[in-house]
Amino acid sequence: MHSIQITTGTREAMIDITARLEELLQSRETTSGLMTVYTPHTTTGLTINEGADPDVCRDILAHLRTMIPQHAGFRHAEGNSDAHIKATLFGSSVQIIVHEGRLMLGTWQRIFLGEFDGPRTRTLWVRITG
């Protein structure tokens, strides 16, 4: 298993981590199999979505803020219940097929870390099997 560190700069962001995962894959001898990426943080999530148009990420974040505002009378004392809910919607892991040394992503697809309670330094765990 491998880990990578991602430092986030704002409270909420979608950070493209695809290049970091490709670098990790290139350092391995695995040419085919499965890459699992997991976040052990309860206020971050992972997703695969369009990376060509930055407005997609902006729209996702804007609508999450509308649907789940930061101050909505939540009972959780830390004041970050919205971040927990947003992370739950994203999910804590993604899996990507690895074939001939490449991540098998669609033409427009990229892998994103969703940060919902930053800025922080986050650790992602990555396992490549095959």
Order of alpha helices (4+ residues) and beta strands (2+ residues): beta-beta-alpha-beta-beta-alpha-alpha-beta-beta-beta-beta
